[in-house]
Amino acid sequence: MTDNINEPPNIADRKFRPARQEAQDAQRIADVPQTKSNAYRLAFQDTEFLLREDLRPVRFQLELLKPELLLDEARIKSTFVFYGSARIPRPEAAQELIDAATTPAARKIAERLAANSKYYAEAQKLAQIAARCPVDENGCRNFVVCSGGGPSIMEAANRGAAEEGSPTIGLNIVLPHEQSPNPYVTPELSFQFHYFALRKMHFLLRARALAVFPGGFGTFDEFFELLTLIQTGKMKPIPILLFGREFWTRVVNFQALAEEGVISPRDLDLITWVETAEDAWAAVDAFYADSPLPTCD
């Protein structure tokens, strides 16, 4: 908007005052009973209003839109998503976890978690490989590492990308207990969600490959939703790299699902079993061998 009213009009000039300026001016108001009422606040500055039950659809829209706009502005075209446990220790902390166990049952669990700590290292290594993808001719980034932003496998993924000097995304969520982003998430790409549904949507909107490591309910939820979306044709296939055959076949009998007829035998082909970062990247490379990566519009 032109500041000097004597300047000649420009067709490209903004004609209405920006909302940011209006919001600032709205704070400089007379201190009278009318202006003290919540009703007088600008709607988008009224937290109590935005948190009403009736405004849930608006909050859904905002939670969808904010990360989308910021990722677009960061010129991130595609992501490499990592799912996995928040409880698996770093390899160097595995023995400490075992030593801290106070009962035989707790020690057995600690030993299982420690055995899976090798996947922390594989997630870190795979993220390093993905992070080496160069910026394309349009200045866009592909296979940007994206995790839930928390500890363990998520930390390993963000850490691997950060070590390569690449931006890395964290999609954190508000939980009843404290949940902070791990220190390897790029601050400008660290997002916090209220709605699990919107968070899961953002995991997949830009995903061009996805690695799934041993995990619990959250990992199952995210992993099986992805399988369902591809199985039903709602989403085009992408490489789904499942780390830890011993773990997964112990906790889920995939073959039995096919034998019972509740899934098709060919649905099992949606999964690519891997054990190492090198195997996983080779599978991604093969999947996209004849397909150009997406570029910015």
DAFEN-V798107 format. One record per residue. N is the residue number from 1. RES is the residue in one small letter. PHI is phi in whole degrees, -180 to 180 (999 if undefined). Layout:
<<N	RES	PHI> <N	RES	PHI>>
This chain:
<<1	m	999> <2	t	-71> <3	d	-80> <4	n	-96> <5	i	-70> <6	n	-85> <7	e	-71> <8	p	-63> <9	p	-65> <10	n	-121> <11	i	-63> <12	a	-87> <13	d	-64> <14	r	-73> <15	k	-97> <16	f	-105> <17	r	-64> <18	p	-64> <19	a	-59> <20	r	-61> <21	q	-68> <22	e	-62> <23	a	-64> <24	q	-65> <25	d	-66> <26	a	-67> <27	q	-79> <28	r	-101> <29	i	-127> <30	a	-64> <31	d	-90> <32	v	-129> <33	p	-54> <34	q	-66> <35	t	-78> <36	k	-79> <37	s	-74> <38	n	-59> <39	a	-60> <40	y	-83> <41	r	-67> <42	l	-59> <43	a	-55> <44	f	-79> <45	q	-105> <46	d	-98> <47	t	-61> <48	e	-60> <49	f	-67> <50	l	-65> <51	l	-92> <52	r	-65> <53	e	-57> <54	d	-63> <55	l	-93> <56	r	-55> <57	p	-59> <58	v	-68> <59	r	-65> <60	f	-57> <61	q	-63> <62	l	-63> <63	e	-72> <64	l	-76> <65	l	-78> <66	k	-59> <67	p	-62> <68	e	-60> <69	l	-66> <70	l	-70> <71	l	-70> <72	d	-62> <73	e	-65> <74	a	-81> <75	r	58> <76	i	-98> <77	k	-93> <78	s	-145> <79	t	-129> <80	f	-115> <81	v	-94> <82	f	-121> <83	y	-112> <84	g	167> <85	s	-62> <86	a	-96> <87	r	-117> <88	i	-69> <89	p	-79> <90	r	-61> <91	p	-54> <92	e	-72> <93	a	-104> <94	a	-64> <95	q	-67> <96	e	-61> <97	l	-65> <98	i	-65> <99	d	-65> <100	a	-82> <101	a	-67> <102	t	-108> <103	t	-136> <104	p	-58> <105	a	-66> <106	a	-66> <107	r	-67> <108	k	-63> <109	i	-64> <110	a	-61> <111	e	-67> <112	r	-68> <113	l	-62> <114	a	-64> <115	a	-63> <116	n	-85> <117	s	-65> <118	k	-62> <119	y	-76> <120	y	-60> <121	a	-65> <122	e	-69> <123	a	-64> <124	q	-61> <125	k	-68> <126	l	-63> <127	a	-64> <128	q	-62> <129	i	-63> <130	a	-62> <131	a	-69> <132	r	-83> <133	c	-62> <134	p	-72> <135	v	-66> <136	d	-78> <137	e	-65> <138	n	-96> <139	g	80> <140	c	-97> <141	r	-108> <142	n	-119> <143	f	57> <144	v	-68> <145	v	-69> <146	c	-133> <147	s	-134> <148	g	-73> <149	g	82> <150	g	-94> <151	p	-84> <152	s	63> <153	i	-58> <154	m	-63> <155	e	-61> <156	a	-59> <157	a	-65> <158	n	-62> <159	r	-64> <160	g	-59> <161	a	-68> <162	a	-63> <163	e	-64> <164	e	-92> <165	g	77> <166	s	-98> <167	p	-64> <168	t	-145> <169	i	-102> <170	g	-129> <171	l	-109> <172	n	-81> <173	i	-141> <174	v	-72> <175	l	-127> <176	p	-59> <177	h	-96> <178	e	-61> <179	q	-140> <180	s	-110> <181	p	-65> <182	n	-72> <183	p	-73> <184	y	-97> <185	v	-75> <186	t	-62> <187	p	-52> <188	e	-74> <189	l	-120> <190	s	-102> <191	f	-112> <192	q	-121> <193	f	-119> <194	h	-96> <195	y	-99> <196	f	-57> <197	a	-61> <198	l	-71> <199	r	-63> <200	k	-66> <201	m	-63> <202	h	-69> <203	f	-58> <204	l	-103> <205	l	-58> <206	r	-108> <207	a	-67> <208	r	-119> <209	a	-162> <210	l	-145> <211	a	-107> <212	v	-117> <213	f	-107> <214	p	-51> <215	g	-166> <216	g	-106> <217	f	-56> <218	g	-62> <219	t	-65> <220	f	-60> <221	d	-57> <222	e	-68> <223	f	-65> <224	f	-73> <225	e	-65> <226	l	-61> <227	l	-59> <228	t	-65> <229	l	-62> <230	i	-75> <231	q	-59> <232	t	-89> <233	g	81> <234	k	-73> <235	m	-138> <236	k	-70> <237	p	-61> <238	i	-134> <239	p	-62> <240	i	-112> <241	l	-101> <242	l	-102> <243	f	-88> <244	g	96> <245	r	-58> <246	e	-60> <247	f	-65> <248	w	-69> <249	t	-74> <250	r	-80> <251	v	-99> <252	v	-138> <253	n	-96> <254	f	-63> <255	q	-64> <256	a	-64> <257	l	-60> <258	a	-69> <259	e	-65> <260	e	-78> <261	g	83> <262	v	-85> <263	i	-135> <264	s	-83> <265	p	-54> <266	r	-72> <267	d	-64> <268	l	-66> <269	d	-73> <270	l	-67> <271	i	-100> <272	t	-112> <273	w	-80> <274	v	-141> <275	e	-126> <276	t	-128> <277	a	-62> <278	e	-64> <279	d	-62> <280	a	-65> <281	w	-67> <282	a	-62> <283	a	-66> <284	v	-65> <285	d	-60> <286	a	-67> <287	f	-62> <288	y	-102> <289	a	-56> <290	d	-110> <291	s	-123> <292	p	-66> <293	l	-70> <294	p	-66> <295	t	-120> <296	c	-67> <297	d	-70>>
